[in-house]
Every structure is written in C-alpha cells, then in structure tokens.
Amino acid sequence: MPFMSDRNRSEPRYDKRDESLLTLVGQLPGVVSNLVKAEIANLKTQLAHKGKYAGIGAAFVAGAAVFLFFAVGVLVAVLILALALVMPSWLAALCVFVLFVLVAAILVLIALRYFKKINEDPSPMDNVKEDIKAVKGLGEYDR
C-alpha cells in the first residue's frame, strides 16, 4: 500500500503562480464573496454565543430586581417601625408616605425640566437646509 506522501508525489501539484493575472482577477469576486459569507457565518455564531450568555445574565438580573423590589418594601416597613418608636404608628406611616410623595414630586419636576429641553436642539432637517444654502452660497457662513 503506498504512503500518502508517495501518492501526492505522483500527482501534479497545482500552483497558483502558474495562472495568469486575468484568471486570478476573475477569481477575486468569488474569493471575496466566500470571505464575506464566512465572516457573516462567524458573526452569526458569535452573536448567538453572546446572546445566549446575555439572556442568562439578564435572567439573573431580573431575579435580583425582584428580590430588590421586596427588599425596598421591607426597608419601608423598617422605617415606619423605627418612627413608630417615637410617635404613633399611624403618624409614622403617614410621615413615610409624605416623604415618598415629596421625593416623587421632586423627581417629576426634574424630569419636566429635561423634557422641556427636547425641542431646544435644532432638528437635523434644519442642519440639512443650512448645508444646502451653504452649497448654493446663500447661507450665513464665514467667507
């Protein structure tokens, strides 16, 4: 039985250096196409791999958020019970309620300030119109 190296020696070797430049240029679109397909396949594999771990991580974060939600409730109860040591419990609960409403109101006022800033920025269409005027020589710009 012949060895693999013996069989390879008897066959003529294919050498790309023997091809003409036009043949190599003609093969270029196929090579580029294969390269792009391979890169897309590699990207799909990487995204699937990252997506799997991102999904698992997101599930654990969601679980932690549920426990944190209940922990905040316990903290509110602790705050009410601590205040109940120095005042009636109904008044302690009312004080905590008023505190929460005040914090919520402050956050809403801050949010409204940011919402009002939405329309302050120029729209992209205004910038495009200015660029067109500048190309035509009609706009206000440095000469």
N, C-alpha and C positions, 0 to 999 in steps of 0.2 A: 504494500500500500504506500503510495507516495505521500511524502510530507506536504503540509500546506505550503511551505516555502518552495518546494520543488514545483508544485502546480502553478504557483504565482509566477515563477521564473519563466515557465514555458509560454504563458500568455503575454501578448504585447501590452505594455504599460501605456496608459492614457496620460498624456501630458498636456496640460492647458497651454503650455508655451508654444505648442505646435499650431494652435488655432490662430486665425487672422484677427486683426483688430476689429474688423466689422462683425465677425462672428461673436466676439466677446461683447461688443457693444449691443448686439442684437439679443444676447442672453441677459443683459443687465435688467430690463424690466421684469423678467421672470424672477431673477435673483432678488430684486428689491421687493417684489410682490411677496415672495416667500418669506423674506425677512420681516416685512410688515405683519404678515399673518402670524408668524412665530412670536413677534413681540406682543401682538394683541392676545394671543393664546396665553402667553406668560402673564400679561396684565390681568386677564380674567382669573387665572389661577391665584395670583397674588391678592386680588380683590376678594375672591371667595374666602381665602385663608384669613385675611384681615377682617372681613365681615363676620366670619364665624366667631372670632375672638372678641370683636366689638359687641356682638349680640350677647355673648355670655357676660362680658363686663357690664353691659347696660342692664342686664337682668339683676346682677348683684347690686348695682347702684339703685335700681328700683326697689329691691328688697330693703336696702339700707334706708331709703327715703320713707318707706312705710314705717319702719321702726323709729325713725327720727320724728315722724309725724306724731306718733303716740308718745314719744319722749317729751315733746313740747307740751302736750296735754298734761302729762304728769308734772312738768315744771310749773305750769299754770296752777295746778292743784296745790303744789307745794307753796307757791307764792300766796295763794288765798289762805292756806292753813297757817302760814307764818304771820300774815297780817291779822288773822283771827285770834292770835295770842294777845294782841294789844287792843283789839276793837271787836265788836260783834261780827259774827261770821257773814251776815248778810251785807254789812257795810264793807267788809274786806272783799267780798265777791264784786260788789258794786265799784269799788276803787280799782280793782284789776280790770273790770270791764271798761271803765272810763279811760284808763291808761291805754288799753288796746285800741279804743276808738280814736284817741288822740294820735297815737302812732300811725294808724291807718290814714287819718286825715292829713298828717304831715307828708306821708308818702304820696298821697294823691296830689297834693299841691306841688310837690317836686316833679311828679310825672307830668302835670299840666304845663309846667314851665318848659319841659323838654318837648312836649307835643306842639307847643306854640312855635318852637324853633324849626319845625319841619318845613314850613313854607318860606323861611328866610333864605335858604340856599337857592341860587339860581338853578333853573331847570336845565337839563342837558340840551334841550331844543334851543334855548336862548344862546348857549355857547356855540351851537352849530350855526345859528343865524349870524352871530358875530363873526365867525370864521368865514362864512360866505361873503359878508360885507368886506372883510379884510382882503380877501382874494380879489374882489371886484375893485378895491381901492376906495370904498365908500365908508368904511368903519373908522372909529376913533382908535388910532394906534400910533405908536412912535414911528416917525419917518427918519 
